[in-house]
Amino acid sequence: MTRTIDCPCGHNLQGANDEELVKLAGQHIEEHHPDMERTDEQLRARVAADARDA
Ligand SMILES: [Zn+2]
């Protein structure tokens, strides 16, 4: 199963599970949105709310 979530910038992230999505989202933000401060806890909440099966 694949889990997917869209960044507000339009970038689509895909991972094997929500935990991987949290990790990928953290990397994506670091690379593309360095001004966007997000804690792991916030990323987890976002993934839990918005991730869907792909
Ligand atoms: Zn983005």
mmCIF file of the protein (N, C-alpha, C, O) and its ligand, coordinates in Angstrom:
data_MODEL
# 
_entry.id   MODEL 
# 
loop_
_entity.id 
_entity.type 
_entity.pdbx_number_of_molecules 
1 polymer     1 
2 non-polymer 1 
# 
_entity_poly.entity_id                      1 
_entity_poly.type                           'polypeptide(L)' 
_entity_poly.nstd_linkage                   no 
_entity_poly.nstd_monomer                   no 
_entity_poly.pdbx_seq_one_letter_code       MTRTIDCPCGHNLQGANDEELVKLAGQHIEEHHPDMERTDEQLRARVAADARDA 
_entity_poly.pdbx_seq_one_letter_code_can   MTRTIDCPCGHNLQGANDEELVKLAGQHIEEHHPDMERTDEQLRARVAADARDA 
_entity_poly.pdbx_strand_id                 A 
# 
loop_
_entity_poly_seq.entity_id 
_entity_poly_seq.num 
_entity_poly_seq.mon_id 
_entity_poly_seq.hetero 
1 1  MET n 
1 2  THR n 
1 3  ARG n 
1 4  THR n 
1 5  ILE n 
1 6  ASP n 
1 7  CYS n 
1 8  PRO n 
1 9  CYS n 
1 10 GLY n 
1 11 HIS n 
1 12 ASN n 
1 13 LEU n 
1 14 GLN n 
1 15 GLY n 
1 16 ALA n 
1 17 ASN n 
1 18 ASP n 
1 19 GLU n 
1 20 GLU n 
1 21 LEU n 
1 22 VAL n 
1 23 LYS n 
1 24 LEU n 
1 25 ALA n 
1 26 GLY n 
1 27 GLN n 
1 28 HIS n 
1 29 ILE n 
1 30 GLU n 
1 31 GLU n 
1 32 HIS n 
1 33 HIS n 
1 34 PRO n 
1 35 ASP n 
1 36 MET n 
1 37 GLU n 
1 38 ARG n 
1 39 THR n 
1 40 ASP n 
1 41 GLU n 
1 42 GLN n 
1 43 LEU n 
1 44 ARG n 
1 45 ALA n 
1 46 ARG n 
1 47 VAL n 
1 48 ALA n 
1 49 ALA n 
1 50 ASP n 
1 51 ALA n 
1 52 ARG n 
1 53 ASP n 
1 54 ALA n 
# 
loop_
_struct_asym.id 
_struct_asym.entity_id 
A 1 
B 2 
# 
loop_
_chem_comp.id 
_chem_comp.type 
_chem_comp.mon_nstd_flag 
ALA 'L-peptide linking' y 
ARG 'L-peptide linking' y 
ASN 'L-peptide linking' y 
ASP 'L-peptide linking' y 
CYS 'L-peptide linking' y 
GLN 'L-peptide linking' y 
GLU 'L-peptide linking' y 
GLY 'peptide linking'   y 
HIS 'L-peptide linking' y 
ILE 'L-peptide linking' y 
LEU 'L-peptide linking' y 
LYS 'L-peptide linking' y 
MET 'L-peptide linking' y 
PRO 'L-peptide linking' y 
THR 'L-peptide linking' y 
VAL 'L-peptide linking' y 
ZN  non-polymer         . 
# 
_pdbx_entity_nonpoly.entity_id   2 
_pdbx_entity_nonpoly.name        ? 
_pdbx_entity_nonpoly.comp_id     ZN 
# 
_pdbx_nonpoly_scheme.asym_id         B 
_pdbx_nonpoly_scheme.entity_id       2 
_pdbx_nonpoly_scheme.mon_id          ZN 
_pdbx_nonpoly_scheme.ndb_seq_num     1 
_pdbx_nonpoly_scheme.pdb_seq_num     101 
_pdbx_nonpoly_scheme.auth_seq_num    101 
_pdbx_nonpoly_scheme.pdb_mon_id      ZN 
_pdbx_nonpoly_scheme.auth_mon_id     ZN 
_pdbx_nonpoly_scheme.pdb_strand_id   A 
_pdbx_nonpoly_scheme.pdb_ins_code    . 
# 
loop_
_atom_site.group_PDB 
_atom_site.id 
_atom_site.type_symbol 
_atom_site.label_atom_id 
_atom_site.label_alt_id 
_atom_site.label_comp_id 
_atom_site.label_asym_id 
_atom_site.label_entity_id 
_atom_site.label_seq_id 
_atom_site.pdbx_PDB_ins_code 
_atom_site.Cartn_x 
_atom_site.Cartn_y 
_atom_site.Cartn_z 
_atom_site.occupancy 
_atom_site.B_iso_or_equiv 
_atom_site.pdbx_formal_charge 
_atom_site.auth_seq_id 
_atom_site.auth_comp_id 
_atom_site.auth_asym_id 
_atom_site.auth_atom_id 
_atom_site.pdbx_PDB_model_num 
ATOM   1   N  N  . MET A 1 1  ? 0.851  -1.190 0.000  1.00 0.00 ? 1   MET A N  1 
ATOM   2   C  CA . MET A 1 1  ? 0.000  0.000  0.000  1.00 0.00 ? 1   MET A CA 1 
ATOM   3   C  C  . MET A 1 1  ? 0.890  1.245  0.000  1.00 0.00 ? 1   MET A C  1 
ATOM   4   O  O  . MET A 1 1  ? 1.944  1.269  0.635  1.00 0.00 ? 1   MET A O  1 
ATOM   5   N  N  . THR A 1 2  ? 0.462  2.242  -0.699 1.00 0.00 ? 2   THR A N  1 
ATOM   6   C  CA . THR A 1 2  ? 1.193  3.498  -0.724 1.00 0.00 ? 2   THR A CA 1 
ATOM   7   C  C  . THR A 1 2  ? 0.345  4.594  -0.105 1.00 0.00 ? 2   THR A C  1 
ATOM   8   O  O  . THR A 1 2  ? -0.865 4.670  -0.315 1.00 0.00 ? 2   THR A O  1 
ATOM   9   N  N  . ARG A 1 3  ? 1.014  5.435  0.662  1.00 0.00 ? 3   ARG A N  1 
ATOM   10  C  CA . ARG A 1 3  ? 0.324  6.581  1.255  1.00 0.00 ? 3   ARG A CA 1 
ATOM   11  C  C  . ARG A 1 3  ? 0.846  7.844  0.588  1.00 0.00 ? 3   ARG A C  1 
ATOM   12  O  O  . ARG A 1 3  ? 2.034  7.948  0.283  1.00 0.00 ? 3   ARG A O  1 
ATOM   13  N  N  . THR A 1 4  ? -0.032 8.789  0.364  1.00 0.00 ? 4   THR A N  1 
ATOM   14  C  CA . THR A 1 4  ? 0.371  9.988  -0.352 1.00 0.00 ? 4   THR A CA 1 
ATOM   15  C  C  . THR A 1 4  ? -0.201 11.237 0.316  1.00 0.00 ? 4   THR A C  1 
ATOM   16  O  O  . THR A 1 4  ? -1.265 11.205 0.935  1.00 0.00 ? 4   THR A O  1 
ATOM   17  N  N  . ILE A 1 5  ? 0.537  12.332 0.171  1.00 0.00 ? 5   ILE A N  1 
ATOM   18  C  CA . ILE A 1 5  ? 0.075  13.619 0.696  1.00 0.00 ? 5   ILE A CA 1 
ATOM   19  C  C  . ILE A 1 5  ? 0.625  14.716 -0.207 1.00 0.00 ? 5   ILE A C  1 
ATOM   20  O  O  . ILE A 1 5  ? 1.737  14.609 -0.724 1.00 0.00 ? 5   ILE A O  1 
ATOM   21  N  N  . ASP A 1 6  ? -0.164 15.768 -0.390 1.00 0.00 ? 6   ASP A N  1 
ATOM   22  C  CA . ASP A 1 6  ? 0.272  16.888 -1.216 1.00 0.00 ? 6   ASP A CA 1 
ATOM   23  C  C  . ASP A 1 6  ? 0.771  18.018 -0.333 1.00 0.00 ? 6   ASP A C  1 
ATOM   24  O  O  . ASP A 1 6  ? 0.130  18.395 0.648  1.00 0.00 ? 6   ASP A O  1 
ATOM   25  N  N  . CYS A 1 7  ? 1.931  18.550 -0.703 1.00 0.00 ? 7   CYS A N  1 
ATOM   26  C  CA . CYS A 1 7  ? 2.414  19.765 -0.062 1.00 0.00 ? 7   CYS A CA 1 
ATOM   27  C  C  . CYS A 1 7  ? 1.593  20.928 -0.636 1.00 0.00 ? 7   CYS A C  1 
ATOM   28  O  O  . CYS A 1 7  ? 1.161  20.863 -1.787 1.00 0.00 ? 7   CYS A O  1 
ATOM   29  N  N  . PRO A 1 8  ? 1.375  21.978 0.141  1.00 0.00 ? 8   PRO A N  1 
ATOM   30  C  CA . PRO A 1 8  ? 0.656  23.141 -0.394 1.00 0.00 ? 8   PRO A CA 1 
ATOM   31  C  C  . PRO A 1 8  ? 1.319  23.732 -1.643 1.00 0.00 ? 8   PRO A C  1 
ATOM   32  O  O  . PRO A 1 8  ? 0.653  24.426 -2.411 1.00 0.00 ? 8   PRO A O  1 
ATOM   33  N  N  . CYS A 1 9  ? 2.603  23.478 -1.862 1.00 0.00 ? 9   CYS A N  1 
ATOM   34  C  CA . CYS A 1 9  ? 3.290  23.998 -3.044 1.00 0.00 ? 9   CYS A CA 1 
ATOM   35  C  C  . CYS A 1 9  ? 2.942  23.195 -4.287 1.00 0.00 ? 9   CYS A C  1 
ATOM   36  O  O  . CYS A 1 9  ? 3.334  23.566 -5.394 1.00 0.00 ? 9   CYS A O  1 
ATOM   37  N  N  . GLY A 1 10 ? 2.204  22.091 -4.115 1.00 0.00 ? 10  GLY A N  1 
ATOM   38  C  CA . GLY A 1 10 ? 1.826  21.276 -5.259 1.00 0.00 ? 10  GLY A CA 1 
ATOM   39  C  C  . GLY A 1 10 ? 2.654  20.014 -5.394 1.00 0.00 ? 10  GLY A C  1 
ATOM   40  O  O  . GLY A 1 10 ? 2.332  19.143 -6.202 1.00 0.00 ? 10  GLY A O  1 
ATOM   41  N  N  . HIS A 1 11 ? 3.713  19.906 -4.617 1.00 0.00 ? 11  HIS A N  1 
ATOM   42  C  CA . HIS A 1 11 ? 4.571  18.722 -4.661 1.00 0.00 ? 11  HIS A CA 1 
ATOM   43  C  C  . HIS A 1 11 ? 3.852  17.550 -4.004 1.00 0.00 ? 11  HIS A C  1 
ATOM   44  O  O  . HIS A 1 11 ? 3.284  17.679 -2.920 1.00 0.00 ? 11  HIS A O  1 
ATOM   45  N  N  . ASN A 1 12 ? 3.886  16.408 -4.679 1.00 0.00 ? 12  ASN A N  1 
ATOM   46  C  CA . ASN A 1 12 ? 3.243  15.209 -4.127 1.00 0.00 ? 12  ASN A CA 1 
ATOM   47  C  C  . ASN A 1 12 ? 4.281  14.308 -3.490 1.00 0.00 ? 12  ASN A C  1 
ATOM   48  O  O  . ASN A 1 12 ? 5.293  13.975 -4.107 1.00 0.00 ? 12  ASN A O  1 
ATOM   49  N  N  . LEU A 1 13 ? 4.025  13.912 -2.247 1.00 0.00 ? 13  LEU A N  1 
ATOM   50  C  CA . LEU A 1 13 ? 4.924  13.006 -1.541 1.00 0.00 ? 13  LEU A CA 1 
ATOM   51  C  C  . LEU A 1 13 ? 4.256  11.649 -1.413 1.00 0.00 ? 13  LEU A C  1 
ATOM   52  O  O  . LEU A 1 13 ? 3.056  11.555 -1.158 1.00 0.00 ? 13  LEU A O  1 
ATOM   53  N  N  . GLN A 1 14 ? 5.062  10.583 -1.595 1.00 0.00 ? 14  GLN A N  1 
ATOM   54  C  CA . GLN A 1 14 ? 4.527  9.227  -1.463 1.00 0.00 ? 14  GLN A CA 1 
ATOM   55  C  C  . GLN A 1 14 ? 5.452  8.385  -0.610 1.00 0.00 ? 14  GLN A C  1 
ATOM   56  O  O  . GLN A 1 14 ? 6.674  8.457  -0.746 1.00 0.00 ? 14  GLN A O  1 
ATOM   57  N  N  . GLY A 1 15 ? 4.868  7.585  0.272  1.00 0.00 ? 15  GLY A N  1 
ATOM   58  C  CA . GLY A 1 15 ? 5.663  6.719  1.122  1.00 0.00 ? 15  GLY A CA 1 
ATOM   59  C  C  . GLY A 1 15 ? 4.928  5.422  1.381  1.00 0.00 ? 15  GLY A C  1 
ATOM   60  O  O  . GLY A 1 15 ? 3.754  5.273  1.040  1.00 0.00 ? 15  GLY A O  1 
ATOM   61  N  N  . ALA A 1 16 ? 5.648  4.471  1.998  1.00 0.00 ? 16  ALA A N  1 
ATOM   62  C  CA . ALA A 1 16 ? 5.063  3.164  2.272  1.00 0.00 ? 16  ALA A CA 1 
ATOM   63  C  C  . ALA A 1 16 ? 4.056  3.241  3.407  1.00 0.00 ? 16  ALA A C  1 
ATOM   64  O  O  . ALA A 1 16 ? 3.128  2.436  3.480  1.00 0.00 ? 16  ALA A O  1 
ATOM   65  N  N  . ASN A 1 17 ? 4.240  4.209  4.287  1.00 0.00 ? 17  ASN A N  1 
ATOM   66  C  CA . ASN A 1 17 ? 3.338  4.355  5.434  1.00 0.00 ? 17  ASN A CA 1 
ATOM   67  C  C  . ASN A 1 17 ? 3.416  5.788  5.946  1.00 0.00 ? 17  ASN A C  1 
ATOM   68  O  O  . ASN A 1 17 ? 4.204  6.596  5.455  1.00 0.00 ? 17  ASN A O  1 
ATOM   69  N  N  . ASP A 1 18 ? 2.583  6.086  6.941  1.00 0.00 ? 18  ASP A N  1 
ATOM   70  C  CA . ASP A 1 18 ? 2.530  7.459  7.437  1.00 0.00 ? 18  ASP A CA 1 
ATOM   71  C  C  . ASP A 1 18 ? 3.858  7.898  8.045  1.00 0.00 ? 18  ASP A C  1 
ATOM   72  O  O  . ASP A 1 18 ? 4.249  9.059  7.919  1.00 0.00 ? 18  ASP A O  1 
ATOM   73  N  N  . GLU A 1 19 ? 4.544  6.978  8.701  1.00 0.00 ? 19  GLU A N  1 
ATOM   74  C  CA . GLU A 1 19 ? 5.814  7.333  9.331  1.00 0.00 ? 19  GLU A CA 1 
ATOM   75  C  C  . GLU A 1 19 ? 6.826  7.773  8.266  1.00 0.00 ? 19  GLU A C  1 
ATOM   76  O  O  . GLU A 1 19 ? 7.582  8.722  8.474  1.00 0.00 ? 19  GLU A O  1 
ATOM   77  N  N  . GLU A 1 20 ? 6.832  7.073  7.124  1.00 0.00 ? 20  GLU A N  1 
ATOM   78  C  CA . GLU A 1 20 ? 7.748  7.462  6.053  1.00 0.00 ? 20  GLU A CA 1 
ATOM   79  C  C  . GLU A 1 20 ? 7.333  8.812  5.461  1.00 0.00 ? 20  GLU A C  1 
ATOM   80  O  O  . GLU A 1 20 ? 8.186  9.623  5.103  1.00 0.00 ? 20  GLU A O  1 
ATOM   81  N  N  . LEU A 1 21 ? 6.026  9.050  5.360  1.00 0.00 ? 21  LEU A N  1 
ATOM   82  C  CA . LEU A 1 21 ? 5.551  10.341 4.860  1.00 0.00 ? 21  LEU A CA 1 
ATOM   83  C  C  . LEU A 1 21 ? 6.023  11.486 5.755  1.00 0.00 ? 21  LEU A C  1 
ATOM   84  O  O  . LEU A 1 21 ? 6.406  12.549 5.266  1.00 0.00 ? 21  LEU A O  1 
ATOM   85  N  N  . VAL A 1 22 ? 5.991  11.262 7.063  1.00 0.00 ? 22  VAL A N  1 
ATOM   86  C  CA . VAL A 1 22 ? 6.448  12.296 7.993  1.00 0.00 ? 22  VAL A CA 1 
ATOM   87  C  C  . VAL A 1 22 ? 7.918  12.607 7.733  1.00 0.00 ? 22  VAL A C  1 
ATOM   88  O  O  . VAL A 1 22 ? 8.328  13.768 7.735  1.00 0.00 ? 22  VAL A O  1 
ATOM   89  N  N  . LYS A 1 23 ? 8.702  11.559 7.510  1.00 0.00 ? 23  LYS A N  1 
ATOM   90  C  CA . LYS A 1 23 ? 10.134 11.734 7.254  1.00 0.00 ? 23  LYS A CA 1 
ATOM   91  C  C  . LYS A 1 23 ? 10.355 12.477 5.931  1.00 0.00 ? 23  LYS A C  1 
ATOM   92  O  O  . LYS A 1 23 ? 11.159 13.407 5.853  1.00 0.00 ? 23  LYS A O  1 
ATOM   93  N  N  . LEU A 1 24 ? 9.625  12.048 4.893  1.00 0.00 ? 24  LEU A N  1 
ATOM   94  C  CA . LEU A 1 24 ? 9.765  12.682 3.581  1.00 0.00 ? 24  LEU A CA 1 
ATOM   95  C  C  . LEU A 1 24 ? 9.309  14.137 3.623  1.00 0.00 ? 24  LEU A C  1 
ATOM   96  O  O  . LEU A 1 24 ? 9.927  15.007 3.010  1.00 0.00 ? 24  LEU A O  1 
ATOM   97  N  N  . ALA A 1 25 ? 8.228  14.393 4.348  1.00 0.00 ? 25  ALA A N  1 
ATOM   98  C  CA . ALA A 1 25 ? 7.734  15.758 4.452  1.00 0.00 ? 25  ALA A CA 1 
ATOM   99  C  C  . ALA A 1 25 ? 8.775  16.644 5.135  1.00 0.00 ? 25  ALA A C  1 
ATOM   100 O  O  . ALA A 1 25 ? 8.986  17.789 4.734  1.00 0.00 ? 25  ALA A O  1 
ATOM   101 N  N  . GLY A 1 26 ? 9.422  16.102 6.171  1.00 0.00 ? 26  GLY A N  1 
ATOM   102 C  CA . GLY A 1 26 ? 10.466 16.851 6.858  1.00 0.00 ? 26  GLY A CA 1 
ATOM   103 C  C  . GLY A 1 26 ? 11.612 17.194 5.920  1.00 0.00 ? 26  GLY A C  1 
ATOM   104 O  O  . GLY A 1 26 ? 12.132 18.309 5.944  1.00 0.00 ? 26  GLY A O  1 
ATOM   105 N  N  . GLN A 1 27 ? 12.009 16.217 5.084  1.00 0.00 ? 27  GLN A N  1 
ATOM   106 C  CA . GLN A 1 27 ? 13.096 16.452 4.129  1.00 0.00 ? 27  GLN A CA 1 
ATOM   107 C  C  . GLN A 1 27 ? 12.669 17.464 3.074  1.00 0.00 ? 27  GLN A C  1 
ATOM   108 O  O  . GLN A 1 27 ? 13.436 18.354 2.707  1.00 0.00 ? 27  GLN A O  1 
ATOM   109 N  N  . HIS A 1 28 ? 11.429 17.320 2.589  1.00 0.00 ? 28  HIS A N  1 
ATOM   110 C  CA . HIS A 1 28 ? 10.920 18.235 1.565  1.00 0.00 ? 28  HIS A CA 1 
ATOM   111 C  C  . HIS A 1 28 ? 10.903 19.671 2.087  1.00 0.00 ? 28  HIS A C  1 
ATOM   112 O  O  . HIS A 1 28 ? 11.310 20.598 1.386  1.00 0.00 ? 28  HIS A O  1 
ATOM   113 N  N  . ILE A 1 29 ? 10.439 19.845 3.299  1.00 0.00 ? 29  ILE A N  1 
ATOM   114 C  CA . ILE A 1 29 ? 10.370 21.190 3.884  1.00 0.00 ? 29  ILE A CA 1 
ATOM   115 C  C  . ILE A 1 29 ? 11.774 21.758 4.057  1.00 0.00 ? 29  ILE A C  1 
ATOM   116 O  O  . ILE A 1 29 ? 12.015 22.934 3.787  1.00 0.00 ? 29  ILE A O  1 
ATOM   117 N  N  . GLU A 1 30 ? 12.697 20.913 4.511  1.00 0.00 ? 30  GLU A N  1 
ATOM   118 C  CA . GLU A 1 30 ? 14.069 21.363 4.694  1.00 0.00 ? 30  GLU A CA 1 
ATOM   119 C  C  . GLU A 1 30 ? 14.668 21.851 3.378  1.00 0.00 ? 30  GLU A C  1 
ATOM   120 O  O  . GLU A 1 30 ? 15.359 22.869 3.338  1.00 0.00 ? 30  GLU A O  1 
ATOM   121 N  N  . GLU A 1 31 ? 14.391 21.109 2.296  1.00 0.00 ? 31  GLU A N  1 
ATOM   122 C  CA . GLU A 1 31 ? 14.967 21.435 0.998  1.00 0.00 ? 31  GLU A CA 1 
ATOM   123 C  C  . GLU A 1 31 ? 14.257 22.585 0.300  1.00 0.00 ? 31  GLU A C  1 
ATOM   124 O  O  . GLU A 1 31 ? 14.901 23.452 -0.292 1.00 0.00 ? 31  GLU A O  1 
ATOM   125 N  N  . HIS A 1 32 ? 12.928 22.591 0.369  1.00 0.00 ? 32  HIS A N  1 
ATOM   126 C  CA . HIS A 1 32 ? 12.153 23.512 -0.466 1.00 0.00 ? 32  HIS A CA 1 
ATOM   127 C  C  . HIS A 1 32 ? 11.480 24.639 0.294  1.00 0.00 ? 32  HIS A C  1 
ATOM   128 O  O  . HIS A 1 32 ? 11.140 25.670 -0.287 1.00 0.00 ? 32  HIS A O  1 
ATOM   129 N  N  . HIS A 1 33 ? 11.289 24.449 1.579  1.00 0.00 ? 33  HIS A N  1 
ATOM   130 C  CA . HIS A 1 33 ? 10.616 25.490 2.367  1.00 0.00 ? 33  HIS A CA 1 
ATOM   131 C  C  . HIS A 1 33 ? 11.374 25.719 3.673  1.00 0.00 ? 33  HIS A C  1 
ATOM   132 O  O  . HIS A 1 33 ? 10.829 25.531 4.761  1.00 0.00 ? 33  HIS A O  1 
ATOM   133 N  N  . PRO A 1 34 ? 12.637 26.128 3.550  1.00 0.00 ? 34  PRO A N  1 
ATOM   134 C  CA . PRO A 1 34 ? 13.455 26.271 4.762  1.00 0.00 ? 34  PRO A CA 1 
ATOM   135 C  C  . PRO A 1 34 ? 12.881 27.284 5.747  1.00 0.00 ? 34  PRO A C  1 
ATOM   136 O  O  . PRO A 1 34 ? 13.204 27.230 6.934  1.00 0.00 ? 34  PRO A O  1 
ATOM   137 N  N  . ASP A 1 35 ? 12.038 28.208 5.282  1.00 0.00 ? 35  ASP A N  1 
ATOM   138 C  CA . ASP A 1 35 ? 11.450 29.195 6.191  1.00 0.00 ? 35  ASP A CA 1 
ATOM   139 C  C  . ASP A 1 35 ? 10.272 28.633 6.970  1.00 0.00 ? 35  ASP A C  1 
ATOM   140 O  O  . ASP A 1 35 ? 9.828  29.218 7.958  1.00 0.00 ? 35  ASP A O  1 
ATOM   141 N  N  . MET A 1 36 ? 9.763  27.471 6.503  1.00 0.00 ? 36  MET A N  1 
ATOM   142 C  CA . MET A 1 36 ? 8.587  26.880 7.134  1.00 0.00 ? 36  MET A CA 1 
ATOM   143 C  C  . MET A 1 36 ? 9.018  26.026 8.327  1.00 0.00 ? 36  MET A C  1 
ATOM   144 O  O  . MET A 1 36 ? 9.611  24.962 8.150  1.00 0.00 ? 36  MET A O  1 
ATOM   145 N  N  . GLU A 1 37 ? 8.724  26.485 9.515  1.00 0.00 ? 37  GLU A N  1 
ATOM   146 C  CA . GLU A 1 37 ? 9.123  25.739 10.712 1.00 0.00 ? 37  GLU A CA 1 
ATOM   147 C  C  . GLU A 1 37 ? 8.041  24.728 11.064 1.00 0.00 ? 37  GLU A C  1 
ATOM   148 O  O  . GLU A 1 37 ? 6.903  25.098 11.350 1.00 0.00 ? 37  GLU A O  1 
ATOM   149 N  N  . ARG A 1 38 ? 8.406  23.445 11.040 1.00 0.00 ? 38  ARG A N  1 
ATOM   150 C  CA . ARG A 1 38 ? 7.440  22.405 11.404 1.00 0.00 ? 38  ARG A CA 1 
ATOM   151 C  C  . ARG A 1 38 ? 8.112  21.396 12.318 1.00 0.00 ? 38  ARG A C  1 
ATOM   152 O  O  . ARG A 1 38 ? 9.158  20.842 11.978 1.00 0.00 ? 38  ARG A O  1 
ATOM   153 N  N  . THR A 1 39 ? 7.524  21.162 13.455 1.00 0.00 ? 39  THR A N  1 
ATOM   154 C  CA . THR A 1 39 ? 8.054  20.116 14.328 1.00 0.00 ? 39  THR A CA 1 
ATOM   155 C  C  . THR A 1 39 ? 7.565  18.764 13.827 1.00 0.00 ? 39  THR A C  1 
ATOM   156 O  O  . THR A 1 39 ? 6.600  18.686 13.067 1.00 0.00 ? 39  THR A O  1 
ATOM   157 N  N  . ASP A 1 40 ? 8.241  17.693 14.261 1.00 0.00 ? 40  ASP A N  1 
ATOM   158 C  CA . ASP A 1 40 ? 7.800  16.349 13.897 1.00 0.00 ? 40  ASP A CA 1 
ATOM   159 C  C  . ASP A 1 40 ? 6.351  16.128 14.317 1.00 0.00 ? 40  ASP A C  1 
ATOM   160 O  O  . ASP A 1 40 ? 5.576  15.471 13.622 1.00 0.00 ? 40  ASP A O  1 
ATOM   161 N  N  . GLU A 1 41 ? 6.007  16.690 15.466 1.00 0.00 ? 41  GLU A N  1 
ATOM   162 C  CA . GLU A 1 41 ? 4.652  16.527 15.984 1.00 0.00 ? 41  GLU A CA 1 
ATOM   163 C  C  . GLU A 1 41 ? 3.635  17.171 15.042 1.00 0.00 ? 41  GLU A C  1 
ATOM   164 O  O  . GLU A 1 41 ? 2.575  16.602 14.780 1.00 0.00 ? 41  GLU A O  1 
ATOM   165 N  N  . GLN A 1 42 ? 3.959  18.346 14.541 1.00 0.00 ? 42  GLN A N  1 
ATOM   166 C  CA . GLN A 1 42 ? 3.064  19.029 13.601 1.00 0.00 ? 42  GLN A CA 1 
ATOM   167 C  C  . GLN A 1 42 ? 2.960  18.260 12.296 1.00 0.00 ? 42  GLN A C  1 
ATOM   168 O  O  . GLN A 1 42 ? 1.879  18.147 11.719 1.00 0.00 ? 42  GLN A O  1 
ATOM   169 N  N  . LEU A 1 43 ? 4.098  17.726 11.828 1.00 0.00 ? 43  LEU A N  1 
ATOM   170 C  CA . LEU A 1 43 ? 4.088  16.942 10.595 1.00 0.00 ? 43  LEU A CA 1 
ATOM   171 C  C  . LEU A 1 43 ? 3.239  15.698 10.763 1.00 0.00 ? 43  LEU A C  1 
ATOM   172 O  O  . LEU A 1 43 ? 2.487  15.325 9.862  1.00 0.00 ? 43  LEU A O  1 
ATOM   173 N  N  . ARG A 1 44 ? 3.358  15.055 11.918 1.00 0.00 ? 44  ARG A N  1 
ATOM   174 C  CA . ARG A 1 44 ? 2.559  13.848 12.175 1.00 0.00 ? 44  ARG A CA 1 
ATOM   175 C  C  . ARG A 1 44 ? 1.071  14.167 12.164 1.00 0.00 ? 44  ARG A C  1 
ATOM   176 O  O  . ARG A 1 44 ? 0.271  13.417 11.604 1.00 0.00 ? 44  ARG A O  1 
ATOM   177 N  N  . ALA A 1 45 ? 0.707  15.277 12.782 1.00 0.00 ? 45  ALA A N  1 
ATOM   178 C  CA . ALA A 1 45 ? -0.703 15.668 12.821 1.00 0.00 ? 45  ALA A CA 1 
ATOM   179 C  C  . ALA A 1 45 ? -1.207 15.943 11.409 1.00 0.00 ? 45  ALA A C  1 
ATOM   180 O  O  . ALA A 1 45 ? -2.323 15.564 11.054 1.00 0.00 ? 45  ALA A O  1 
ATOM   181 N  N  . ARG A 1 46 ? -0.372 16.606 10.604 1.00 0.00 ? 46  ARG A N  1 
ATOM   182 C  CA . ARG A 1 46 ? -0.743 16.937 9.238  1.00 0.00 ? 46  ARG A CA 1 
ATOM   183 C  C  . ARG A 1 46 ? -0.915 15.662 8.412  1.00 0.00 ? 46  ARG A C  1 
ATOM   184 O  O  . ARG A 1 46 ? -1.891 15.520 7.675  1.00 0.00 ? 46  ARG A O  1 
ATOM   185 N  N  . VAL A 1 47 ? 0.027  14.748 8.537  1.00 0.00 ? 47  VAL A N  1 
ATOM   186 C  CA . VAL A 1 47 ? -0.056 13.479 7.795  1.00 0.00 ? 47  VAL A CA 1 
ATOM   187 C  C  . VAL A 1 47 ? -1.284 12.685 8.248  1.00 0.00 ? 47  VAL A C  1 
ATOM   188 O  O  . VAL A 1 47 ? -2.009 12.127 7.425  1.00 0.00 ? 47  VAL A O  1 
ATOM   189 N  N  . ALA A 1 48 ? -1.508 12.640 9.568  1.00 0.00 ? 48  ALA A N  1 
ATOM   190 C  CA . ALA A 1 48 ? -2.657 11.879 10.078 1.00 0.00 ? 48  ALA A CA 1 
ATOM   191 C  C  . ALA A 1 48 ? -3.966 12.442 9.532  1.00 0.00 ? 48  ALA A C  1 
ATOM   192 O  O  . ALA A 1 48 ? -4.916 11.699 9.287  1.00 0.00 ? 48  ALA A O  1 
ATOM   193 N  N  . ALA A 1 49 ? -4.006 13.771 9.342  1.00 0.00 ? 49  ALA A N  1 
ATOM   194 C  CA . ALA A 1 49 ? -5.247 14.408 8.891  1.00 0.00 ? 49  ALA A CA 1 
ATOM   195 C  C  . ALA A 1 49 ? -5.422 14.321 7.382  1.00 0.00 ? 49  ALA A C  1 
ATOM   196 O  O  . ALA A 1 49 ? -6.540 14.160 6.893  1.00 0.00 ? 49  ALA A O  1 
ATOM   197 N  N  . ASP A 1 50 ? -4.315 14.428 6.638  1.00 0.00 ? 50  ASP A N  1 
ATOM   198 C  CA . ASP A 1 50 ? -4.436 14.656 5.191  1.00 0.00 ? 50  ASP A CA 1 
ATOM   199 C  C  . ASP A 1 50 ? -3.924 13.530 4.296  1.00 0.00 ? 50  ASP A C  1 
ATOM   200 O  O  . ASP A 1 50 ? -4.251 13.507 3.110  1.00 0.00 ? 50  ASP A O  1 
ATOM   201 N  N  . ALA A 1 51 ? -3.134 12.597 4.824  1.00 0.00 ? 51  ALA A N  1 
ATOM   202 C  CA . ALA A 1 51 ? -2.595 11.544 3.958  1.00 0.00 ? 51  ALA A CA 1 
ATOM   203 C  C  . ALA A 1 51 ? -3.722 10.624 3.501  1.00 0.00 ? 51  ALA A C  1 
ATOM   204 O  O  . ALA A 1 51 ? -4.696 10.415 4.225  1.00 0.00 ? 51  ALA A O  1 
ATOM   205 N  N  . ARG A 1 52 ? -3.583 10.082 2.302  1.00 0.00 ? 52  ARG A N  1 
ATOM   206 C  CA . ARG A 1 52 ? -4.594 9.151  1.786  1.00 0.00 ? 52  ARG A CA 1 
ATOM   207 C  C  . ARG A 1 52 ? -3.904 7.981  1.095  1.00 0.00 ? 52  ARG A C  1 
ATOM   208 O  O  . ARG A 1 52 ? -2.723 8.052  0.754  1.00 0.00 ? 52  ARG A O  1 
ATOM   209 N  N  . ASP A 1 53 ? -4.655 6.910  0.895  1.00 0.00 ? 53  ASP A N  1 
ATOM   210 C  CA . ASP A 1 53 ? -4.113 5.765  0.172  1.00 0.00 ? 53  ASP A CA 1 
ATOM   211 C  C  . ASP A 1 53 ? -3.957 6.110  -1.294 1.00 0.00 ? 53  ASP A C  1 
ATOM   212 O  O  . ASP A 1 53 ? -4.832 6.741  -1.889 1.00 0.00 ? 53  ASP A O  1 
ATOM   213 N  N  . ALA A 1 54 ? -2.832 5.694  -1.881 1.00 0.00 ? 54  ALA A N  1 
ATOM   214 C  CA . ALA A 1 54 ? -2.603 5.983  -3.295 1.00 0.00 ? 54  ALA A CA 1 
ATOM   215 C  C  . ALA A 1 54 ? -2.869 4.723  -4.129 1.00 0.00 ? 54  ALA A C  1 
ATOM   216 O  O  . ALA A 1 54 ? -2.733 4.752  -5.352 1.00 0.00 ? 54  ALA A O  1 
HETATM 217 ZN ZN . ZN  B 2 .  ? 6.391  21.917 -0.862 1.00 0.00 2 101 ZN  A ZN 1 
# 
